[in-house]
């Protein structure tokens, strides 16, 4: 079984994106002194963006169920 790495992203966590054009990837650095680094292939970026959008939509779902949205 693989180990799990969990990174808690907060509103004030520094996030920097470095394009790695030569490798067709982007590097997303989370944090300052000892950042967690996520390297994402260009083809996977829409999938990652979609997952984040899904997460945002999940927050809206309860309000819509109650007729508040």
C-alpha positions, 0 to 999 in steps of 0.5 A: 500500500502506498503512503499518503501525503496530505497537504492542508491548503489554506487561504494564506498558503503561498502557492506558486506556479512554475511552467516547465515548458521544456517538459510540457508540465507545470510545477505547483509549489505549496508553501515557503521554506519546505514546499510541497511540490505537485508536478502536473503534465499539461494533459492532466491540467484540465482534469485537475481543474475539473476536480477543483471545480467539483469540490467547489460545486460540492459546497454549493449543493446543500444550499441548492437542495434547501432552495437557497441558491 
